[in-house]
Amino acid sequence: MNGRKVNCIAVVVAAVVYFVLGAIWFTVLQKPWIAAIGKTTDQLTNSPALGYVVAFVSNLIIAWVLARLIIVTGRTSLVGGVAMAGFLWLGFTGTTMATEFVFEGRTLGAYGIIAGYPLAGMLVMGAILGRWQKRSA
């Protein structure tokens, strides 16, 4: 595998950056996001702590899988990591969400807000993970 191992520190840093990006993203876009999902802030989860835990664990999993794929494919550079992340988002996240949004009759604006966050987050994680590599001993 190119003489490289997953850099666990980079995975944690990438997950934290993605998590912080989510906090900023949904704070800045709170009003249009709430309108797009057809809820009020009072109708959101009764357990924000659980939501944050699930979000962070999910971010760790995404970062670890992305790191593994970057290594396996040899895309071990900033540009390679970003390209891999964008490719994965397009192939899995973007398409899955697009199908869901069309069947639910949701707007393109809602798609931009909701699907834009994982796109931006994965691109940033790809940059971190592609650039910050660890060599095998």
C-alpha positions as CSV (number, residue, x, y, z in Angstrom):
1,M,0.0,0.0,0.0
2,N,2.6,2.5,-1.1
3,G,4.5,2.0,2.2
4,R,2.0,4.2,4.0
5,K,-0.3,3.7,7.0
6,V,-3.4,5.7,8.1
7,N,-2.3,8.6,10.1
8,C,-4.7,8.4,13.1
9,I,-3.9,12.0,14.2
10,A,-4.7,13.3,10.7
11,V,-8.0,11.3,10.8
12,V,-9.0,12.9,14.2
13,V,-7.9,16.4,13.0
14,A,-9.9,15.9,9.8
15,A,-13.0,14.8,11.7
16,V,-12.7,17.8,14.1
17,V,-12.3,20.2,11.2
18,Y,-15.4,18.7,9.5
19,F,-17.3,18.9,12.7
20,V,-16.4,22.6,13.2
21,L,-17.2,23.3,9.6
22,G,-20.7,21.8,10.2
23,A,-21.2,24.1,13.2
24,I,-20.2,27.1,11.2
25,W,-22.2,26.0,8.1
26,F,-25.5,25.4,9.9
27,T,-25.1,28.5,12.1
28,V,-24.6,30.8,9.1
29,L,-27.2,29.0,7.0
30,Q,-29.6,28.3,9.9
31,K,-32.7,30.2,8.6
32,P,-32.7,28.9,5.1
33,W,-31.8,25.4,6.3
34,I,-34.6,25.3,8.8
35,A,-37.0,26.6,6.1
36,A,-35.7,24.0,3.6
37,I,-36.4,21.1,6.0
38,G,-39.8,22.5,6.9
39,K,-39.3,22.6,10.6
40,T,-38.8,25.1,13.4
41,T,-35.9,25.2,15.7
42,D,-38.2,23.9,18.5
43,Q,-39.0,20.8,16.4
44,L,-35.3,19.8,16.0
45,T,-33.9,16.9,18.1
46,N,-34.7,16.7,21.7
47,S,-31.2,15.5,22.4
48,P,-28.6,17.7,20.7
49,A,-25.8,15.9,22.6
50,L,-26.7,12.7,20.9
51,G,-26.8,14.5,17.6
52,Y,-23.3,15.9,18.2
53,V,-22.0,12.4,19.2
54,V,-23.4,10.8,16.1
55,A,-22.1,13.6,13.9
56,F,-18.6,13.3,15.3
57,V,-18.4,9.5,15.2
58,S,-19.7,9.7,11.6
59,N,-17.0,12.2,10.8
60,L,-14.4,9.9,12.2
61,I,-15.6,7.0,10.1
62,I,-15.7,9.2,6.9
63,A,-12.2,10.4,7.6
64,W,-10.8,6.9,8.2
65,V,-12.4,5.4,5.1
66,L,-11.3,8.4,3.0
67,A,-7.7,8.1,4.4
68,R,-7.7,4.3,3.6
69,L,-8.9,5.0,0.0
70,I,-6.3,7.8,-0.5
71,I,-3.6,5.4,0.5
72,V,-4.9,2.4,-1.5
73,T,-5.2,4.5,-4.6
74,G,-1.9,6.3,-4.2
75,R,-3.5,9.7,-4.1
76,T,-1.2,10.7,-1.3
77,S,-1.0,14.5,-1.9
78,L,-3.2,17.5,-1.2
79,V,-4.6,17.5,-4.7
80,G,-5.0,13.8,-4.8
81,G,-6.9,13.8,-1.5
82,V,-9.2,16.6,-2.7
83,A,-9.8,14.8,-6.0
84,M,-10.6,11.5,-4.2
85,A,-12.9,13.2,-1.8
86,G,-14.8,15.0,-4.6
87,F,-15.0,11.8,-6.6
88,L,-16.5,9.9,-3.6
89,W,-18.9,12.7,-2.8
90,L,-20.1,12.8,-6.4
91,G,-20.4,9.0,-6.7
92,F,-22.1,8.3,-3.4
93,T,-23.3,11.4,-1.4
94,G,-24.3,13.8,-4.1
95,T,-26.1,11.3,-6.3
96,T,-27.9,9.6,-3.4
97,M,-29.1,13.0,-2.0
98,A,-30.1,14.2,-5.5
99,T,-32.3,11.2,-5.9
100,E,-33.9,11.7,-2.5
101,F,-34.5,15.4,-3.1
102,V,-36.1,14.9,-6.4
103,F,-38.6,12.2,-5.0
104,E,-39.3,14.4,-2.0
105,G,-39.9,17.5,-4.2
106,R,-37.3,19.5,-2.4
107,T,-35.7,22.6,-3.9
108,L,-32.3,23.0,-5.5
109,G,-31.5,25.6,-2.7
110,A,-32.2,23.0,0.0
111,Y,-29.9,20.6,-1.9
112,G,-27.2,23.2,-2.0
113,I,-27.3,23.8,1.7
114,I,-27.7,20.2,2.8
115,A,-25.5,18.4,0.2
116,G,-23.0,21.3,0.1
117,Y,-21.9,20.7,3.7
118,P,-20.6,17.1,3.1
119,L,-19.1,18.3,-0.2
120,A,-17.2,21.1,1.5
121,G,-16.3,18.9,4.5
122,M,-15.1,16.0,2.4
123,L,-12.9,18.3,0.2
124,V,-11.3,19.8,3.3
125,M,-10.8,16.3,4.8
126,G,-9.3,15.1,1.5
127,A,-6.8,17.9,1.6
128,I,-5.8,17.2,5.1
129,L,-5.6,13.4,4.7
130,G,-4.0,13.5,1.3
131,R,-1.3,15.8,2.4
132,W,-0.6,14.6,6.0
133,Q,0.7,11.1,5.4
134,K,2.5,8.7,7.7
135,R,5.1,6.3,6.4
136,S,5.2,2.6,7.5
137,A,8.0,1.7,9.9
